[in-house]
Amino acid sequence: MSALIDGIKGNRFAVFGRAGMDLYADPVGVKSEDANAFHADLGGSSANICAGLVKLGSRASLITSVSDDAVGRFCLNKLAHYGVDTSYIRIVGGEYRMSLAVYESRLEDFQNVIYRNGAVDFQVTEEDMDKVDYGEFSAVISAGTVFAAEPSRSATFRAFDNARKAGLPVIFDIDYRPYSWPSPEVASEVLSRAGEASDLIVGNDEEFGFMAGGIEKGFEKAKELAAKPGRIVIYKMGEKGAVTFVDGQEIETGIYPVTAVKPNGAGDSFMAGLLASIAAGSELKDAVMRGSACASIVVSKPGCAPAMPTTPELDAFLASHPGPAT
């Protein structure tokens, strides 16, 4: 495990996966179909993780491809705005398009309409991954979405191999989105393979259950994955908190209750808070709690990347909120 923690403490992350545009209805509470205005900002799970990491004092580089159009340039500009390194992003011409999410700031009948037809982020190649200078980084992070289609599936497995050769730990957010995959069977097989190749695995009960072939088998699947020496597995259960499997221990942690305005963005913020906190010297259990606090902050505000907290904002939240509910 020391190699994993040391890699995270190096605080220089290469992140694989998509950037996209988020359009979220304004004001808070209005349904998308009733909105007269939408805010536009950076979205996409991996881009959100990058923005969250940088806001908390880490260095993050997004490795993906973007479309050669106004929306692709919007996403590049927003990544730069948040301080994310874009030097490994390839611009792709033709009919490929950025991911677009249209959603709202409400919990009741929450709607998130995702446009992923001809998604440009699936066009990352093995050659793109071989151009990365892995010596620049101390750890790599991948969201599961990259494995849903070729060529990015093979490219990301290639990146995992390259990272391993460079001595970098692999951090994996399962991030299962059924709409991206050709079938549940393919997804289960490929995500399980990615999990086996990873040193830190983060997912929710449904995602682990999916990998195991049934929601009721998810906890055992997480436990089984955690049996490999040096690996950490974090099993999230929504409002019931999380269980962290490490060195044969099961560490239970709760959540920080807030008045949520939307359900999305929590997982990306959790990952950023977890890793940045370990990098800053927090013990694992405390880092999980700080990740949970980041998730609570993000669901209490509109948007995803703009809602990610800075370190002072996270510290202020923890100082003003009582201990977590379990």
Stockholm file with secondary structure:
# STOCKHOLM 1.0

chainA/1-326         MSALIDGIKGNRFAVFGRAGMDLYADPVGVKSEDANAFHADLGGSSANICAGLVKLGSRASLITSVSDDAVGRFCLNKLAHYGVDTSYIRIVGGEYRMSLAVYESRLEDFQNVIYRNGAVDFQVTEEDMDKVDYGEFSAVISAGTVFAAEPSRSATFRAFDNARKAGLPVIFDIDYRPYSWPSPEVASEVLSRAGEASDLIVGNDEEFGFMAGGIEKGFEKAKELAAKPGRIVIYKMGEKGAVTFVDGQEIETGIYPVTAVKPNGAGDSFMAGLLASIAAGSELKDAVMRGSACASIVVSKPGCAPAMPTTPELDAFLASHPGPAT
#=GR chainA/1-326 SS CHHHHHHHHHCEEEEESCCEEEEEEESTTCCGGGCSEEEEEEESHHHHHHHHHHHTTCEEEEECEEESSHHHHHHHHHHHHTTCBCTTCEEECTTCBCEEEEECSCSTTCCEEEECTTBGGGGCCHHHHHTSCGGGCSEEEEEGGGGGSTTHHHHHHHHHHHHHHTTCCEEEECCCCGGGSSCHHHHHHHHHHHHHTCSEEEEEHHHHHHHHTSGGGHHHHHHHHTTSTTCEEEEECGGGCEEEEETTEEEEECBCCCCCSCSTTHHHHHHHHHHHHHHTTCCHHHHHHHHHHHHHHHHTSSSSGGGCCCHHHHHHHHHHSCSCBC
#=GC SS_cons         CHHHHHHHHHCEEEEESCCEEEEEEESTTCCGGGCSEEEEEEESHHHHHHHHHHHTTCEEEEECEEESSHHHHHHHHHHHHTTCBCTTCEEECTTCBCEEEEECSCSTTCCEEEECTTBGGGGCCHHHHHTSCGGGCSEEEEEGGGGGSTTHHHHHHHHHHHHHHTTCCEEEECCCCGGGSSCHHHHHHHHHHHHHTCSEEEEEHHHHHHHHTSGGGHHHHHHHHTTSTTCEEEEECGGGCEEEEETTEEEEECBCCCCCSCSTTHHHHHHHHHHHHHHTTCCHHHHHHHHHHHHHHHHTSSSSGGGCCCHHHHHHHHHHSCSCBC
//
